Amino acid sequence: MTSSVPNEIPFETAFNQLEQAVQTLEKGGLSLDQALAVYEEGMRLAQVCSQRLDKAELKITQLQNAFSLNEAPQGANGHDHR
């Protein structure tokens, strides 16, 4: 694994590397220093994944809001019937 995670890494790559880190830690057999290094890398990857998911969630919310504004209920002549 790399020692630092660039912010430009694709979500899928970061997630796969995070899964590998978890599997490595679960398998055991690492020295304390090795385990700490893998854990630290995993935390960086988890942060990247979380930031990407937050960004995607914000984009989806913005799209939904924009779509709902365009889909306001209107009568046949284009005016609201309230």
KAHU-V39845 format. One record per pair of residues at least 12 apart in sequence whose C-alpha atoms are under 8 Angstrom apart, sorted by sequence separation. I is the first residue (numbers start at 1). J is the second residue. If there is no record, write none. Layout:
{{I,J} {I,J}}
This chain:
{{25,38} {24,38} {25,39} {1,17} {21,38} {21,39} {21,41} {22,42} {21,42} {18,42} {17,42} {18,45} {17,45} {18,46} {15,45} {14,45} {15,46} {14,46} {14,48} {15,49} {14,49} {5,41} {1,38} {4,41} {11,48} {3,41} {11,49} {2,41} {5,44} {1,41} {4,44} {5,45} {7,48} {11,52} {5,48}}
